[in-house]
Amino acid sequence: GSSRTGSGTPRGFGGGGYYAGGASVPYTAGKASRTGLLPFAFLPLAALAFFPGLWLWGAHVYHIGHYNYRNTSEPNANATQIPIECLCQQYGVCGCEKNDNATYIDELLKEKDEHGMPTNTTTVRVVPKDDESTTIYVNGSLANGTTNPDPSIPENSGVPIFPSTLSRLGGYWLMASWVVAAITLI
């Protein structure tokens, strides 16, 4: 959703335009993103042990792109495409979206080891698999109540505005109703 100033988790990647999962607008986990990206899997709670943090439920998995990794320790330094999967906690707010913006990917995967492989952070986990492949996982979960900043929304949108006289007299209506009730009971 959106609100005038935005709330919750700020967008901190791609020059402040994207959440860690690549989206610019948050949405409900398990649903389609703004561009129609759907989760392709659901990981139960036990399968999330590789990722630090508090995971109260399982997570929806969204495929958000690939990272072109060049192993600088190999003589040919051939490029390998590593899939990037984004996780959003069930029942939460999600910020996963397919995003090929170079600035976003560079900021997300800026911490690398001596061979150029992204390293584990609180947001990113690099998980090697038994078949010698690797997958990069991104925590795309956002704080509950996160909204996208939208300055075009009116300042008091959704808040009822009462005329100042009526709001000042509101307490007198309550007092008058108590007096009428007391008189009718006497």
C-alpha positions in Angstrom: 0.0 0.0 0.0 0.8 3.7 0.0 0.6 6.6 2.4 1.6 10.2 2.1 5.1 9.9 3.8 5.5 6.1 3.8 5.9 4.1 7.0 7.8 1.0 8.3 10.9 -0.3 6.5 12.6 2.4 4.3 13.7 1.6 0.8 17.5 1.4 1.0 18.8 -0.1 -2.3 19.2 1.3 -5.8 19.7 4.8 -4.6 16.8 4.6 -2.1 14.3 3.4 -4.7 13.9 -0.3 -3.8 13.5 -2.6 -0.8 16.0 -5.4 -0.3 13.9 -7.7 -2.3 13.8 -5.4 -5.3 10.3 -4.0 -5.1 9.5 -0.3 -4.9 6.0 -0.9 -3.6 5.2 -3.3 -0.7 2.4 -5.9 -0.9 1.1 -8.9 1.0 3.4 -12.0 1.1 2.1 -14.9 -1.0 0.2 -12.6 -3.4 1.3 -11.3 -6.8 3.6 -8.3 -6.8 2.7 -5.0 -8.6 4.1 -6.4 -11.8 2.5 -9.9 -11.4 5.4 -11.8 -9.9 4.0 -14.8 -8.0 5.8 -17.1 -5.4 6.9 -20.4 -6.9 7.4 -22.3 -3.6 6.7 -22.2 0.1 9.4 -23.1 2.6 8.3 -24.4 5.9 9.7 -22.9 9.1 12.3 -25.7 9.5 13.8 -25.1 6.1 14.7 -21.5 7.1 17.4 -22.4 9.5 20.1 -21.1 7.1 18.8 -17.6 7.4 19.3 -15.6 10.6 16.5 -13.6 12.2 13.1 -14.4 13.6 11.0 -16.5 11.2 7.7 -17.2 13.0 6.1 -19.0 10.0 7.2 -20.4 6.7 8.2 -18.2 3.8 7.0 -17.6 0.2 9.8 -17.9 -2.3 10.0 -15.5 -5.3 12.5 -15.8 -8.1 13.8 -12.2 -8.6 16.7 -12.7 -11.1 20.3 -13.9 -11.5 23.7 -12.7 -10.5 26.5 -13.1 -13.1 29.4 -14.4 -11.0 33.0 -14.4 -12.3 35.3 -16.5 -10.2 38.5 -14.6 -10.2 40.4 -17.6 -8.8 39.8 -19.6 -12.0 42.1 -19.1 -15.0 39.3 -18.5 -17.5 37.1 -16.6 -15.0 34.0 -17.9 -16.8 30.7 -16.3 -15.9 28.2 -18.4 -14.0 24.6 -17.3 -13.5 23.5 -17.8 -9.9 19.8 -17.6 -9.2 18.5 -15.0 -6.7 15.5 -16.1 -4.7 13.6 -13.7 -2.4 11.9 -14.9 0.8 8.9 -13.3 2.4 7.5 -14.4 5.7 3.9 -15.8 5.5 1.3 -13.3 6.8 3.7 -10.4 6.4 4.5 -7.5 4.1 6.7 -8.4 1.2 9.2 -6.4 -0.9 10.2 -9.0 -3.5 10.2 -8.1 -7.2 12.2 -9.0 -10.3 14.7 -6.2 -10.6 17.5 -5.9 -13.2 18.5 -2.4 -12.1 22.3 -2.5 -11.9 22.6 0.0 -9.1 20.1 -2.1 -7.0 22.0 -5.4 -7.6 25.4 -3.7 -6.9 24.2 -2.3 -3.6 22.5 -5.5 -2.6 25.5 -7.7 -3.3 28.3 -5.2 -2.6 30.0 -7.3 0.1 32.1 -10.0 -1.7 34.9 -12.4 -0.8 38.3 -12.4 -2.4 37.0 -14.4 -5.4 34.1 -12.0 -6.1 31.3 -14.2 -4.6 28.8 -12.2 -2.5 29.1 -12.9 1.2 26.5 -13.6 3.8 24.9 -10.5 5.5 21.7 -10.0 7.5 19.9 -9.5 4.2 21.6 -11.9 1.9 22.5 -15.6 2.3 24.7 -17.5 -0.2 23.8 -21.2 0.0 25.9 -23.8 -1.8 24.0 -27.0 -2.7 25.1 -30.7 -2.9 25.1 -30.6 -6.8 27.8 -27.9 -6.6 25.4 -25.1 -7.6 24.7 -22.1 -5.5 21.7 -20.0 -4.8 21.5 -16.5 -3.3 18.6 -15.8 -1.0 17.4 -12.3 -0.1 15.2 -11.5 2.9 12.4 -9.6 1.3 10.2 -9.4 4.5 9.2 -5.9 5.5 8.0 -4.6 8.9 4.2 -4.9 9.3 2.6 -1.6 8.3 5.2 -0.7 5.7 3.7 1.6 3.1 5.2 3.2 0.0 5.6 7.0 0.2 3.2 8.8 -2.2 3.2 12.6 -1.9 0.1 12.9 -4.1 -2.0 11.5 -1.3 -3.8 14.3 0.6 -2.3 15.1 4.0 -5.4 14.1 6.0 -6.5 11.3 3.7 -8.7 8.7 5.5 -9.0 10.9 8.7 -12.4 12.3 9.3 -12.3 16.1 9.7 -15.0 17.6 12.0 -15.8 21.3 12.1 -14.0 22.9 15.0 -17.2 24.1 16.6 -18.8 20.6 16.6 -15.7 19.0 18.0 -15.5 21.5 20.8 -19.1 21.0 21.7 -18.8 17.2 21.7 -18.3 16.9 25.4 -21.5 19.0 26.1 -23.6 16.6 24.1 -22.5 13.8 26.4 -23.2 15.9 29.5 -26.6 16.9 28.2 -27.6 13.3 27.5 -26.6 12.4 31.1 -28.8 15.2 32.5 -31.8 14.2 30.3 -31.4 10.6 31.4 -31.2 11.6 35.1 -34.3 13.8 34.8 -36.4 11.0 33.2 -35.4 8.6 35.9 -36.5 10.9 38.7 
